[in-house]
Amino acid sequence: MRKVLIIVTTENEPLNEAAIAAQRHLPDQNVKIVALTQPDADYRALLEEIFTADSVQVW
């Protein structure tokens, strides 16, 4: 199964939500979303996620 990491940098963007929903419905994909919109973002965990993902997208 392909691991997709989506990094969200802005809140409440309709295009982002539509693109993420489309990614989640694709077969054989495990989609993980990390929101950097929160002040307590864990950048160490994010770095680990980036290196273990097959694809990284930033929205």
N, C-alpha and C positions, 0 to 999 in steps of 0.2 A: 504494500500500500504506500502510495506517495504521500509524503508529509509536506503540507503547505503552511507556511507561516505568513500571516497577514498582520502587519504593524499599522495600527490606526493612529494618526496624528491629529485628526480634527474630529469634533463631535457633530452628530446630527447632520451628516451629509447624505442626502438621498441616493446619490450615485454610488457612494461607498457601500451603503447598505444593500443596494441592488446587486452590485458586483460580488459582494461577500455571499449573499444568498445564492447566487448562481454557482459560485465555487463549491459551496456546501452540497449542492445537489449533483455534482459530478461523481460518477462511480470511481471507486478505488482511490479516494482521496481522504486524507485525514487533515482537516483544516483547524488550525489553532489561531486564535486572535489575541494579540497583545495590544492593549490600549495605552498609549503614552500620554493620554489626555489627563490622567490622574497625577496629582503631585507626588504620590508615593511609588512611582514606577520603579521596578526592580531591574536595573540595567544589567546586573550580573546574570540574572536568569534569562534576560532577553538575549544576551550574547551567546549563552549556551544553546538557546532555541535556534538562533540563526545558524550556528554551525551544524546542528543536527537536522535542519530542514533540507528538503530537496528543492524547494522553491521559496523565495522570500519576496513578498510584495508589500509596498508601503503606500498607504492611502491617506 
